[in-house]
Amino acid sequence: MSGEEEETGLGSAIDALGITATLKDGELVAAAIVLLKVIEEDGSTRLSMSYSDGLGWIERAGMLRVAEVMESGTAEARSPDSEE
């Protein structure tokens, strides 16, 4: 392993993984947190996190908590206009 790290944009990597989002007309993405599972040259794995410029720690913590609740499928995460 070379040990060298280089920051790079994630657009093409995210696209290659088939990650999409549903946005309505007029909606804009204001911020993002990206959690990555990275496979090292030696085959080991690690987690890495990146986030948008200007996203403070409290917003990051809140977004991660909401994502956790949404992923767990609890009633808390359901939208009020959800048909479930």
PDB file of N, CA, C and O in Angstrom:
ATOM      1  N   MET A   1       0.843  -1.173   0.000  1.00  0.00           N
ATOM      2  CA  MET A   1       0.000   0.000   0.000  1.00  0.00           C
ATOM      3  C   MET A   1       0.888   1.235   0.000  1.00  0.00           C
ATOM      4  O   MET A   1       1.902   1.281   0.697  1.00  0.00           O
ATOM      5  N   SER A   2       0.505   2.228  -0.780  1.00  0.00           N
ATOM      6  CA  SER A   2       1.348   3.406  -0.948  1.00  0.00           C
ATOM      7  C   SER A   2       1.310   4.337   0.256  1.00  0.00           C
ATOM      8  O   SER A   2       2.293   5.025   0.529  1.00  0.00           O
ATOM      9  N   GLY A   3       0.196   4.372   0.982  1.00  0.00           N
ATOM     10  CA  GLY A   3       0.081   5.244   2.136  1.00  0.00           C
ATOM     11  C   GLY A   3      -0.254   6.679   1.781  1.00  0.00           C
ATOM     12  O   GLY A   3      -0.542   7.484   2.666  1.00  0.00           O
ATOM     13  N   GLU A   4      -0.220   7.014   0.490  1.00  0.00           N
ATOM     14  CA  GLU A   4      -0.550   8.368   0.064  1.00  0.00           C
ATOM     15  C   GLU A   4      -2.055   8.530  -0.027  1.00  0.00           C
ATOM     16  O   GLU A   4      -2.757   7.661  -0.543  1.00  0.00           O
ATOM     17  N   GLU A   5      -2.542   9.655   0.481  1.00  0.00           N
ATOM     18  CA  GLU A   5      -3.967   9.961   0.399  1.00  0.00           C
ATOM     19  C   GLU A   5      -4.138  11.224  -0.416  1.00  0.00           C
ATOM     20  O   GLU A   5      -3.335  12.153  -0.329  1.00  0.00           O
ATOM     21  N   GLU A   6      -5.190  11.245  -1.206  1.00  0.00           N
ATOM     22  CA  GLU A   6      -5.472  12.410  -2.033  1.00  0.00           C
ATOM     23  C   GLU A   6      -6.963  12.679  -1.999  1.00  0.00           C
ATOM     24  O   GLU A   6      -7.768  11.775  -2.225  1.00  0.00           O
ATOM     25  N   GLU A   7      -7.335  13.926  -1.718  1.00  0.00           N
ATOM     26  CA  GLU A   7      -8.755  14.281  -1.753  1.00  0.00           C
ATOM     27  C   GLU A   7      -9.206  14.344  -3.198  1.00  0.00           C
ATOM     28  O   GLU A   7      -8.496  14.848  -4.068  1.00  0.00           O
ATOM     29  N   THR A   8     -10.401  13.824  -3.437  1.00  0.00           N
ATOM     30  CA  THR A   8     -10.955  13.846  -4.784  1.00  0.00           C
ATOM     31  C   THR A   8     -12.460  14.029  -4.711  1.00  0.00           C
ATOM     32  O   THR A   8     -13.088  13.634  -3.728  1.00  0.00           O
ATOM     33  N   GLY A   9     -13.036  14.618  -5.731  1.00  0.00           N
ATOM     34  CA  GLY A   9     -14.488  14.751  -5.795  1.00  0.00           C
ATOM     35  C   GLY A   9     -15.136  13.371  -5.873  1.00  0.00           C
ATOM     36  O   GLY A   9     -14.545  12.436  -6.414  1.00  0.00           O
ATOM     37  N   LEU A  10     -16.338  13.242  -5.339  1.00  0.00           N
ATOM     38  CA  LEU A  10     -17.000  11.936  -5.278  1.00  0.00           C
ATOM     39  C   LEU A  10     -18.101  11.752  -6.312  1.00  0.00           C
ATOM     40  O   LEU A  10     -18.715  10.687  -6.370  1.00  0.00           O
ATOM     41  N   GLY A  11     -18.361  12.764  -7.127  1.00  0.00           N
ATOM     42  CA  GLY A  11     -19.468  12.692  -8.077  1.00  0.00           C
ATOM     43  C   GLY A  11     -19.479  11.434  -8.920  1.00  0.00           C
ATOM     44  O   GLY A  11     -20.491  10.734  -8.963  1.00  0.00           O
ATOM     45  N   SER A  12     -18.378  11.127  -9.593  1.00  0.00           N
ATOM     46  CA  SER A  12     -18.348   9.956 -10.474  1.00  0.00           C
ATOM     47  C   SER A  12     -18.412   8.656  -9.683  1.00  0.00           C
ATOM     48  O   SER A  12     -19.015   7.688 -10.145  1.00  0.00           O
ATOM     49  N   ALA A  13     -17.804   8.614  -8.499  1.00  0.00           N
ATOM     50  CA  ALA A  13     -17.859   7.403  -7.672  1.00  0.00           C
ATOM     51  C   ALA A  13     -19.281   7.150  -7.184  1.00  0.00           C
ATOM     52  O   ALA A  13     -19.747   6.011  -7.198  1.00  0.00           O
ATOM     53  N   ILE A  14     -19.969   8.197  -6.755  1.00  0.00           N
ATOM     54  CA  ILE A  14     -21.357   8.074  -6.304  1.00  0.00           C
ATOM     55  C   ILE A  14     -22.244   7.644  -7.469  1.00  0.00           C
ATOM     56  O   ILE A  14     -23.094   6.767  -7.316  1.00  0.00           O
ATOM     57  N   ASP A  15     -22.043   8.262  -8.632  1.00  0.00           N
ATOM     58  CA  ASP A  15     -22.818   7.898  -9.821  1.00  0.00           C
ATOM     59  C   ASP A  15     -22.597   6.432 -10.192  1.00  0.00           C
ATOM     60  O   ASP A  15     -23.548   5.725 -10.522  1.00  0.00           O
ATOM     61  N   ALA A  16     -21.343   5.975 -10.137  1.00  0.00           N
ATOM     62  CA  ALA A  16     -21.015   4.596 -10.510  1.00  0.00           C
ATOM     63  C   ALA A  16     -21.676   3.583  -9.580  1.00  0.00           C
ATOM     64  O   ALA A  16     -21.928   2.447  -9.981  1.00  0.00           O
ATOM     65  N   LEU A  17     -21.955   3.983  -8.345  1.00  0.00           N
ATOM     66  CA  LEU A  17     -22.620   3.087  -7.392  1.00  0.00           C
ATOM     67  C   LEU A  17     -24.133   3.061  -7.587  1.00  0.00           C
ATOM     68  O   LEU A  17     -24.832   2.281  -6.941  1.00  0.00           O
ATOM     69  N   GLY A  18     -24.635   3.909  -8.472  1.00  0.00           N
ATOM     70  CA  GLY A  18     -26.073   3.927  -8.765  1.00  0.00           C
ATOM     71  C   GLY A  18     -26.908   4.648  -7.728  1.00  0.00           C
ATOM     72  O   GLY A  18     -28.105   4.387  -7.605  1.00  0.00           O
ATOM     73  N   ILE A  19     -26.293   5.550  -6.981  1.00  0.00           N
ATOM     74  CA  ILE A  19     -27.013   6.274  -5.939  1.00  0.00           C
ATOM     75  C   ILE A  19     -27.773   7.439  -6.567  1.00  0.00           C
ATOM     76  O   ILE A  19     -27.199   8.258  -7.285  1.00  0.00           O
ATOM     77  N   THR A  20     -29.072   7.498  -6.284  1.00  0.00           N
ATOM     78  CA  THR A  20     -29.917   8.564  -6.809  1.00  0.00           C
ATOM     79  C   THR A  20     -30.772   9.125  -5.681  1.00  0.00           C
ATOM     80  O   THR A  20     -30.838   8.552  -4.593  1.00  0.00           O
ATOM     81  N   ALA A  21     -31.413  10.229  -5.946  1.00  0.00           N
ATOM     82  CA  ALA A  21     -32.351  10.834  -4.996  1.00  0.00           C
ATOM     83  C   ALA A  21     -33.544  11.349  -5.784  1.00  0.00           C
ATOM     84  O   ALA A  21     -33.426  11.680  -6.964  1.00  0.00           O
ATOM     85  N   THR A  22     -34.684  11.415  -5.127  1.00  0.00           N
ATOM     86  CA  THR A  22     -35.887  11.942  -5.756  1.00  0.00           C
ATOM     87  C   THR A  22     -36.078  13.382  -5.310  1.00  0.00           C
ATOM     88  O   THR A  22     -36.217  13.659  -4.119  1.00  0.00           O
ATOM     89  N   LEU A  23     -36.083  14.287  -6.264  1.00  0.00           N
ATOM     90  CA  LEU A  23     -36.285  15.705  -5.980  1.00  0.00           C
ATOM     91  C   LEU A  23     -37.448  16.205  -6.819  1.00  0.00           C
ATOM     92  O   LEU A  23     -37.579  15.854  -7.991  1.00  0.00           O
ATOM     93  N   LYS A  24     -38.286  17.023  -6.210  1.00  0.00           N
ATOM     94  CA  LYS A  24     -39.393  17.648  -6.936  1.00  0.00           C
ATOM     95  C   LYS A  24     -38.877  18.881  -7.669  1.00  0.00           C
ATOM     96  O   LYS A  24     -37.832  19.428  -7.319  1.00  0.00           O
ATOM     97  N   ASP A  25     -39.614  19.314  -8.685  1.00  0.00           N
ATOM     98  CA  ASP A  25     -39.253  20.539  -9.398  1.00  0.00           C
ATOM     99  C   ASP A  25     -39.104  21.682  -8.400  1.00  0.00           C
ATOM    100  O   ASP A  25     -39.957  21.879  -7.535  1.00  0.00           O
ATOM    101  N   GLY A  26     -38.030  22.419  -8.529  1.00  0.00           N
ATOM    102  CA  GLY A  26     -37.793  23.564  -7.663  1.00  0.00           C
ATOM    103  C   GLY A  26     -37.017  23.237  -6.399  1.00  0.00           C
ATOM    104  O   GLY A  26     -36.524  24.153  -5.740  1.00  0.00           O
ATOM    105  N   GLU A  27     -36.890  21.964  -6.033  1.00  0.00           N
ATOM    106  CA  GLU A  27     -36.117  21.598  -4.845  1.00  0.00           C
ATOM    107  C   GLU A  27     -34.627  21.621  -5.172  1.00  0.00           C
ATOM    108  O   GLU A  27     -34.211  21.229  -6.262  1.00  0.00           O
ATOM    109  N   LEU A  28     -33.839  22.083  -4.219  1.00  0.00           N
ATOM    110  CA  LEU A  28     -32.393  22.140  -4.367  1.00  0.00           C
ATOM    111  C   LEU A  28     -31.739  21.373  -3.231  1.00  0.00           C
ATOM    112  O   LEU A  28     -32.216  21.414  -2.097  1.00  0.00           O
ATOM    113  N   VAL A  29     -30.667  20.684  -3.520  1.00  0.00           N
ATOM    114  CA  VAL A  29     -29.902  19.997  -2.477  1.00  0.00           C
ATOM    115  C   VAL A  29     -29.068  21.055  -1.763  1.00  0.00           C
ATOM    116  O   VAL A  29     -28.260  21.744  -2.386  1.00  0.00           O
ATOM    117  N   ALA A  30     -29.268  21.181  -0.450  1.00  0.00           N
ATOM    118  CA  ALA A  30     -28.592  22.218   0.325  1.00  0.00           C
ATOM    119  C   ALA A  30     -27.341  21.706   1.022  1.00  0.00           C
ATOM    120  O   ALA A  30     -26.411  22.475   1.266  1.00  0.00           O
ATOM    121  N   ALA A  31     -27.308  20.419   1.344  1.00  0.00           N
ATOM    122  CA  ALA A  31     -26.172  19.861   2.065  1.00  0.00           C
ATOM    123  C   ALA A  31     -26.197  18.349   1.920  1.00  0.00           C
ATOM    124  O   ALA A  31     -27.226  17.757   1.594  1.00  0.00           O
ATOM    125  N   ALA A  32     -25.045  17.734   2.168  1.00  0.00           N
ATOM    126  CA  ALA A  32     -24.972  16.275   2.085  1.00  0.00           C
ATOM    127  C   ALA A  32     -23.905  15.744   3.025  1.00  0.00           C
ATOM    128  O   ALA A  32     -22.894  16.392   3.297  1.00  0.00           O
ATOM    129  N   ILE A  33     -24.171  14.540   3.510  1.00  0.00           N
ATOM    130  CA  ILE A  33     -23.189  13.755   4.247  1.00  0.00           C
ATOM    131  C   ILE A  33     -23.044  12.459   3.473  1.00  0.00           C
ATOM    132  O   ILE A  33     -24.041  11.837   3.105  1.00  0.00           O
ATOM    133  N   VAL A  34     -21.816  12.051   3.224  1.00  0.00           N
ATOM    134  CA  VAL A  34     -21.566  10.821   2.485  1.00  0.00           C
ATOM    135  C   VAL A  34     -20.747   9.894   3.374  1.00  0.00           C
ATOM    136  O   VAL A  34     -19.656  10.250   3.820  1.00  0.00           O
ATOM    137  N   LEU A  35     -21.282   8.703   3.627  1.00  0.00           N
ATOM    138  CA  LEU A  35     -20.584   7.676   4.390  1.00  0.00           C
ATOM    139  C   LEU A  35     -20.088   6.647   3.395  1.00  0.00           C
ATOM    140  O   LEU A  35     -20.879   6.064   2.654  1.00  0.00           O
ATOM    141  N   LEU A  36     -18.787   6.420   3.372  1.00  0.00           N
ATOM    142  CA  LEU A  36     -18.171   5.545   2.383  1.00  0.00           C
ATOM    143  C   LEU A  36     -17.587   4.296   3.023  1.00  0.00           C
ATOM    144  O   LEU A  36     -16.941   4.371   4.068  1.00  0.00           O
ATOM    145  N   LYS A  37     -17.812   3.157   2.403  1.00  0.00           N
ATOM    146  CA  LYS A  37     -17.095   1.930   2.745  1.00  0.00           C
ATOM    147  C   LYS A  37     -15.991   1.816   1.706  1.00  0.00           C
ATOM    148  O   LYS A  37     -16.268   1.645   0.519  1.00  0.00           O
ATOM    149  N   VAL A  38     -14.756   1.910   2.141  1.00  0.00           N
ATOM    150  CA  VAL A  38     -13.603   1.944   1.246  1.00  0.00           C
ATOM    151  C   VAL A  38     -12.834   0.636   1.376  1.00  0.00           C
ATOM    152  O   VAL A  38     -12.550   0.182   2.484  1.00  0.00           O
ATOM    153  N   ILE A  39     -12.499   0.036   0.242  1.00  0.00           N
ATOM    154  CA  ILE A  39     -11.677  -1.178   0.236  1.00  0.00           C
ATOM    155  C   ILE A  39     -10.238  -0.751  -0.029  1.00  0.00           C
ATOM    156  O   ILE A  39      -9.927  -0.159  -1.062  1.00  0.00           O
ATOM    157  N   GLU A  40      -9.373  -1.063   0.923  1.00  0.00           N
ATOM    158  CA  GLU A  40      -7.959  -0.709   0.815  1.00  0.00           C
ATOM    159  C   GLU A  40      -7.256  -1.646  -0.171  1.00  0.00           C
ATOM    160  O   GLU A  40      -7.805  -2.681  -0.549  1.00  0.00           O
ATOM    161  N   GLU A  41      -6.052  -1.281  -0.580  1.00  0.00           N
ATOM    162  CA  GLU A  41      -5.272  -2.098  -1.509  1.00  0.00           C
ATOM    163  C   GLU A  41      -5.035  -3.506  -0.978  1.00  0.00           C
ATOM    164  O   GLU A  41      -4.978  -4.457  -1.758  1.00  0.00           O
ATOM    165  N   ASP A  42      -4.896  -3.652   0.340  1.00  0.00           N
ATOM    166  CA  ASP A  42      -4.640  -4.972   0.930  1.00  0.00           C
ATOM    167  C   ASP A  42      -5.917  -5.775   1.159  1.00  0.00           C
ATOM    168  O   ASP A  42      -5.861  -6.876   1.707  1.00  0.00           O
ATOM    169  N   GLY A  43      -7.071  -5.237   0.747  1.00  0.00           N
ATOM    170  CA  GLY A  43      -8.344  -5.941   0.888  1.00  0.00           C
ATOM    171  C   GLY A  43      -9.106  -5.608   2.157  1.00  0.00           C
ATOM    172  O   GLY A  43     -10.269  -5.989   2.293  1.00  0.00           O
ATOM    173  N   SER A  44      -8.483  -4.909   3.083  1.00  0.00           N
ATOM    174  CA  SER A  44      -9.189  -4.514   4.304  1.00  0.00           C
ATOM    175  C   SER A  44     -10.166  -3.386   3.971  1.00  0.00           C
ATOM    176  O   SER A  44     -10.052  -2.732   2.934  1.00  0.00           O
ATOM    177  N   THR A  45     -11.118  -3.176   4.864  1.00  0.00           N
ATOM    178  CA  THR A  45     -12.097  -2.119   4.626  1.00  0.00           C
ATOM    179  C   THR A  45     -12.040  -1.090   5.749  1.00  0.00           C
ATOM    180  O   THR A  45     -11.609  -1.374   6.866  1.00  0.00           O
ATOM    181  N   ARG A  46     -12.483   0.095   5.415  1.00  0.00           N
ATOM    182  CA  ARG A  46     -12.587   1.168   6.406  1.00  0.00           C
ATOM    183  C   ARG A  46     -13.791   2.020   6.046  1.00  0.00           C
ATOM    184  O   ARG A  46     -14.263   1.992   4.909  1.00  0.00           O
ATOM    185  N   LEU A  47     -14.280   2.770   7.010  1.00  0.00           N
ATOM    186  CA  LEU A  47     -15.351   3.728   6.769  1.00  0.00           C
ATOM    187  C   LEU A  47     -14.753   5.126   6.741  1.00  0.00           C
ATOM    188  O   LEU A  47     -13.822   5.440   7.484  1.00  0.00           O
ATOM    189  N   SER A  48     -15.301   5.946   5.880  1.00  0.00           N
ATOM    190  CA  SER A  48     -14.869   7.327   5.755  1.00  0.00           C
ATOM    191  C   SER A  48     -16.117   8.190   5.599  1.00  0.00           C
ATOM    192  O   SER A  48     -17.107   7.748   5.014  1.00  0.00           O
ATOM    193  N   MET A  49     -16.078   9.405   6.112  1.00  0.00           N
ATOM    194  CA  MET A  49     -17.224  10.297   5.998  1.00  0.00           C
ATOM    195  C   MET A  49     -16.774  11.638   5.429  1.00  0.00           C
ATOM    196  O   MET A  49     -15.739  12.183   5.811  1.00  0.00           O
ATOM    197  N   SER A  50     -17.578  12.146   4.513  1.00  0.00           N
ATOM    198  CA  SER A  50     -17.348  13.476   3.953  1.00  0.00           C
ATOM    199  C   SER A  50     -18.644  14.260   4.058  1.00  0.00           C
ATOM    200  O   SER A  50     -19.726  13.675   4.111  1.00  0.00           O
ATOM    201  N   TYR A  51     -18.539  15.568   4.086  1.00  0.00           N
ATOM    202  CA  TYR A  51     -19.749  16.388   4.173  1.00  0.00           C
ATOM    203  C   TYR A  51     -19.519  17.711   3.459  1.00  0.00           C
ATOM    204  O   TYR A  51     -18.384  18.116   3.206  1.00  0.00           O
ATOM    205  N   SER A  52     -20.625  18.370   3.143  1.00  0.00           N
ATOM    206  CA  SER A  52     -20.579  19.632   2.406  1.00  0.00           C
ATOM    207  C   SER A  52     -19.914  20.725   3.225  1.00  0.00           C
ATOM    208  O   SER A  52     -19.971  20.742   4.454  1.00  0.00           O
ATOM    209  N   ASP A  53     -19.280  21.640   2.493  1.00  0.00           N
ATOM    210  CA  ASP A  53     -18.706  22.829   3.131  1.00  0.00           C
ATOM    211  C   ASP A  53     -19.802  23.594   3.860  1.00  0.00           C
ATOM    212  O   ASP A  53     -20.927  23.703   3.374  1.00  0.00           O
ATOM    213  N   GLY A  54     -19.466  24.113   5.013  1.00  0.00           N
ATOM    214  CA  GLY A  54     -20.404  24.942   5.754  1.00  0.00           C
ATOM    215  C   GLY A  54     -21.394  24.179   6.615  1.00  0.00           C
ATOM    216  O   GLY A  54     -22.199  24.794   7.315  1.00  0.00           O
ATOM    217  N   LEU A  55     -21.353  22.860   6.581  1.00  0.00           N
ATOM    218  CA  LEU A  55     -22.270  22.051   7.382  1.00  0.00           C
ATOM    219  C   LEU A  55     -21.651  21.885   8.770  1.00  0.00           C
ATOM    220  O   LEU A  55     -20.641  21.198   8.924  1.00  0.00           O
ATOM    221  N   GLY A  56     -22.254  22.511   9.774  1.00  0.00           N
ATOM    222  CA  GLY A  56     -21.718  22.480  11.131  1.00  0.00           C
ATOM    223  C   GLY A  56     -21.915  21.133  11.811  1.00  0.00           C
ATOM    224  O   GLY A  56     -22.683  20.296  11.337  1.00  0.00           O
ATOM    225  N   TRP A  57     -21.223  20.930  12.913  1.00  0.00           N
ATOM    226  CA  TRP A  57     -21.266  19.630  13.585  1.00  0.00           C
ATOM    227  C   TRP A  57     -22.662  19.299  14.090  1.00  0.00           C
ATOM    228  O   TRP A  57     -23.061  18.134  14.065  1.00  0.00           O
ATOM    229  N   ILE A  58     -23.413  20.293  14.547  1.00  0.00           N
ATOM    230  CA  ILE A  58     -24.750  20.019  15.068  1.00  0.00           C
ATOM    231  C   ILE A  58     -25.685  19.602  13.935  1.00  0.00           C
ATOM    232  O   ILE A  58     -26.528  18.725  14.119  1.00  0.00           O
ATOM    233  N   GLU A  59     -25.541  20.225  12.768  1.00  0.00           N
ATOM    234  CA  GLU A  59     -26.343  19.815  11.608  1.00  0.00           C
ATOM    235  C   GLU A  59     -25.954  18.409  11.152  1.00  0.00           C
ATOM    236  O   GLU A  59     -26.817  17.603  10.805  1.00  0.00           O
ATOM    237  N   ARG A  60     -24.652  18.122  11.156  1.00  0.00           N
ATOM    238  CA  ARG A  60     -24.202  16.770  10.776  1.00  0.00           C
ATOM    239  C   ARG A  60     -24.766  15.737  11.736  1.00  0.00           C
ATOM    240  O   ARG A  60     -25.267  14.698  11.309  1.00  0.00           O
ATOM    241  N   ALA A  61     -24.688  16.017  13.029  1.00  0.00           N
ATOM    242  CA  ALA A  61     -25.212  15.074  14.023  1.00  0.00           C
ATOM    243  C   ALA A  61     -26.711  14.877  13.830  1.00  0.00           C
ATOM    244  O   ALA A  61     -27.205  13.752  13.903  1.00  0.00           O
ATOM    245  N   GLY A  62     -27.432  15.960  13.586  1.00  0.00           N
ATOM    246  CA  GLY A  62     -28.874  15.863  13.367  1.00  0.00           C
ATOM    247  C   GLY A  62     -29.216  15.076  12.119  1.00  0.00           C
ATOM    248  O   GLY A  62     -30.119  14.239  12.143  1.00  0.00           O
ATOM    249  N   MET A  63     -28.503  15.333  11.020  1.00  0.00           N
ATOM    250  CA  MET A  63     -28.761  14.606   9.777  1.00  0.00           C
ATOM    251  C   MET A  63     -28.467  13.119   9.939  1.00  0.00           C
ATOM    252  O   MET A  63     -29.208  12.277   9.432  1.00  0.00           O
ATOM    253  N   LEU A  64     -27.385  12.798  10.647  1.00  0.00           N
ATOM    254  CA  LEU A  64     -27.055  11.388  10.872  1.00  0.00           C
ATOM    255  C   LEU A  64     -28.117  10.705  11.725  1.00  0.00           C
ATOM    256  O   LEU A  64     -28.476   9.556  11.469  1.00  0.00           O
ATOM    257  N   ARG A  65     -28.620  11.406  12.736  1.00  0.00           N
ATOM    258  CA  ARG A  65     -29.669  10.836  13.594  1.00  0.00           C
ATOM    259  C   ARG A  65     -30.948  10.601  12.802  1.00  0.00           C
ATOM    260  O   ARG A  65     -31.569   9.547  12.932  1.00  0.00           O
ATOM    261  N   VAL A  66     -31.346  11.563  11.989  1.00  0.00           N
ATOM    262  CA  VAL A  66     -32.548  11.401  11.172  1.00  0.00           C
ATOM    263  C   VAL A  66     -32.369  10.235  10.198  1.00  0.00           C
ATOM    264  O   VAL A  66     -33.294   9.447  10.001  1.00  0.00           O
ATOM    265  N   ALA A  67     -31.194  10.122   9.593  1.00  0.00           N
ATOM    266  CA  ALA A  67     -30.932   9.005   8.675  1.00  0.00           C
ATOM    267  C   ALA A  67     -31.045   7.672   9.404  1.00  0.00           C
ATOM    268  O   ALA A  67     -31.586   6.710   8.860  1.00  0.00           O
ATOM    269  N   GLU A  68     -30.536   7.609  10.635  1.00  0.00           N
ATOM    270  CA  GLU A  68     -30.620   6.389  11.437  1.00  0.00           C
ATOM    271  C   GLU A  68     -32.078   6.024  11.706  1.00  0.00           C
ATOM    272  O   GLU A  68     -32.461   4.861  11.584  1.00  0.00           O
ATOM    273  N   VAL A  69     -32.883   7.004  12.069  1.00  0.00           N
ATOM    274  CA  VAL A  69     -34.302   6.767  12.339  1.00  0.00           C
ATOM    275  C   VAL A  69     -35.014   6.333  11.059  1.00  0.00           C
ATOM    276  O   VAL A  69     -35.815   5.398  11.080  1.00  0.00           O
ATOM    277  N   MET A  70     -34.725   7.006   9.949  1.00  0.00           N
ATOM    278  CA  MET A  70     -35.350   6.638   8.674  1.00  0.00           C
ATOM    279  C   MET A  70     -34.984   5.211   8.280  1.00  0.00           C
ATOM    280  O   MET A  70     -35.839   4.455   7.817  1.00  0.00           O
ATOM    281  N   GLU A  71     -33.740   4.847   8.459  1.00  0.00           N
ATOM    282  CA  GLU A  71     -33.275   3.507   8.088  1.00  0.00           C
ATOM    283  C   GLU A  71     -33.892   2.431   8.973  1.00  0.00           C
ATOM    284  O   GLU A  71     -34.094   1.301   8.530  1.00  0.00           O
ATOM    285  N   SER A  72     -34.192   2.778  10.221  1.00  0.00           N
ATOM    286  CA  SER A  72     -34.773   1.790  11.134  1.00  0.00           C
ATOM    287  C   SER A  72     -36.237   1.520  10.821  1.00  0.00           C
ATOM    288  O   SER A  72     -36.798   0.525  11.281  1.00  0.00           O
ATOM    289  N   GLY A  73     -36.864   2.405  10.034  1.00  0.00           N
ATOM    290  CA  GLY A  73     -38.247   2.193   9.623  1.00  0.00           C
ATOM    291  C   GLY A  73     -39.266   2.448  10.713  1.00  0.00           C
ATOM    292  O   GLY A  73     -40.389   1.952  10.632  1.00  0.00           O
ATOM    293  N   THR A  74     -38.901   3.205  11.727  1.00  0.00           N
ATOM    294  CA  THR A  74     -39.828   3.482  12.818  1.00  0.00           C
ATOM    295  C   THR A  74     -40.876   4.495  12.388  1.00  0.00           C
ATOM    296  O   THR A  74     -40.702   5.195  11.391  1.00  0.00           O
ATOM    297  N   ALA A  75     -41.947   4.568  13.129  1.00  0.00           N
ATOM    298  CA  ALA A  75     -43.031   5.509  12.842  1.00  0.00           C
ATOM    299  C   ALA A  75     -42.527   6.946  12.877  1.00  0.00           C
ATOM    300  O   ALA A  75     -43.048   7.800  12.159  1.00  0.00           O
ATOM    301  N   GLU A  76     -41.524   7.223  13.699  1.00  0.00           N
ATOM    302  CA  GLU A  76     -40.946   8.568  13.790  1.00  0.00           C
ATOM    303  C   GLU A  76     -40.496   9.072  12.431  1.00  0.00           C
ATOM    304  O   GLU A  76     -40.614  10.259  12.130  1.00  0.00           O
ATOM    305  N   ALA A  77     -39.979   8.167  11.612  1.00  0.00           N
ATOM    306  CA  ALA A  77     -39.378   8.555  10.344  1.00  0.00           C
ATOM    307  C   ALA A  77     -40.396   8.747   9.240  1.00  0.00           C
ATOM    308  O   ALA A  77     -40.068   9.318   8.200  1.00  0.00           O
ATOM    309  N   ARG A  78     -41.606   8.292   9.430  1.00  0.00           N
ATOM    310  CA  ARG A  78     -42.605   8.381   8.370  1.00  0.00           C
ATOM    311  C   ARG A  78     -43.086   9.809   8.202  1.00  0.00           C
ATOM    312  O   ARG A  78     -43.314  10.527   9.176  1.00  0.00           O
ATOM    313  N   SER A  79     -43.229  10.194   6.985  1.00  0.00           N
ATOM    314  CA  SER A  79     -43.722  11.521   6.651  1.00  0.00           C
ATOM    315  C   SER A  79     -45.197  11.619   7.025  1.00  0.00           C
ATOM    316  O   SER A  79     -45.910  10.622   6.910  1.00  0.00           O
ATOM    317  N   PRO A  80     -45.682  12.773   7.466  1.00  0.00           N
ATOM    318  CA  PRO A  80     -47.095  12.911   7.834  1.00  0.00           C
ATOM    319  C   PRO A  80     -48.041  12.597   6.681  1.00  0.00           C
ATOM    320  O   PRO A  80     -49.170  12.165   6.910  1.00  0.00           O
ATOM    321  N   ASP A  81     -47.596  12.807   5.449  1.00  0.00           N
ATOM    322  CA  ASP A  81     -48.458  12.526   4.305  1.00  0.00           C
ATOM    323  C   ASP A  81     -48.206  11.140   3.708  1.00  0.00           C
ATOM    324  O   ASP A  81     -48.666  10.837   2.607  1.00  0.00           O
ATOM    325  N   SER A  82     -47.470  10.303   4.445  1.00  0.00           N
ATOM    326  CA  SER A  82     -47.189   8.942   3.987  1.00  0.00           C
ATOM    327  C   SER A  82     -48.457   8.110   3.992  1.00  0.00           C
ATOM    328  O   SER A  82     -49.322   8.281   4.850  1.00  0.00           O
ATOM    329  N   GLU A  83     -48.560   7.207   3.026  1.00  0.00           N
ATOM    330  CA  GLU A  83     -49.738   6.349   2.930  1.00  0.00           C
ATOM    331  C   GLU A  83     -49.597   5.084   3.756  1.00  0.00           C
ATOM    332  O   GLU A  83     -50.522   4.272   3.774  1.00  0.00           O
ATOM    333  N   GLU A  84     -48.486   4.884   4.438  1.00  0.00           N
ATOM    334  CA  GLU A  84     -48.284   3.677   5.241  1.00  0.00           C
ATOM    335  C   GLU A  84     -48.956   3.782   6.584  1.00  0.00           C
ATOM    336  O   GLU A  84     -48.884   2.850   7.385  1.00  0.00           O
TER     337      GLU A  84
END
